């Protein structure tokens, strides 16, 4: 099949890699390079870097709403467009251009978690399962008919980073299967019940509130790990917490119950396992405590 692939982050690279050997990728569409790093130099997206490495033509328009961009897209003569975390809204003219439409790889079990942050929201909400839905795109926000689904369990140990990687692999498997038997898959409309939105994560959500049960604190921490990273405050410094575990304990919420970074919650406690100071690499809690005093009784803001 002649495919236009539309994606931007690492999540999309896995699917592009799966499709490259079996289909003709006539072009890759991705977000334009953005300033990144300490020097704020323009950095191409992971999808662009992959495409350029493998000699695939890259398009990075700022918008697809103008007639020129839409004509250029249609001129590619694609059988199908595969979309994975692209980041731009597709106008109807773009949705209609490929012979078999546009197919999206969405990182949730639709209709639950439509929107920008399905991976993080699923963990933060306490879901026990996530997955990937392959859907036929329409003009709505993740509202199209479903083609295939696959599931991945969520446990107390699951971080957003780990779930992201698992879903990226699953998404590559499912889109390869979908395109391999597209003629025989009957689209299933999404049910009206069970719709939940997954808005973009705001950095204001990252502060850890220990006035919550330990289960919710753990899910909050893991849902924001590794980015943007949930944080605690101490001595005018923000320390990111990247992983933790639930444990027994009680006390004033936010108080260190021992010298091992066991922190009291409204119900129960969590033990911090992996942390990161500003400008430093992630480290174990033990490594942090070797050079940073957080003794029993410390109250974290």
PyMOL commands that set and color helices and strands:
alter all, ss='L'
color gray80, all
select helices_A, chain A and resi 10-20+46-53+67-74+92-97+118-124+160-180+182-184+203-205+214-223+285-291
alter helices_A, ss='H'
color red, helices_A
select strands_A, chain A and resi 2-7+24-29+34-36+41-43+58-59+80-84+102-106+112-114+129-136+146-153+196-197+230-234+237-247+262-264+269-277+283-284
alter strands_A, ss='S'
color yellow, strands_A
deselect
rebuild
show_as cartoon
